[in-house]
């Protein structure tokens, strides 16, 4: 997974979260938050991987 893919997952999750809030769909909101967190985790892991490669 690349840093860009992690960022894309964050954006997709944020969109789901916002849509869930707007429509009152708690399930979609929770999915969005989880996906956003997963993207942040992927991005952080990539940063760590990159810093240890040097």
Secondary structure, DSSP 4 states (H G I P E B T S, - for coil): --HHHHHHHHHHHHHHHHHHHHHT-HHHHHHHHHHHHHHHHHHHHHHHHHHHH-
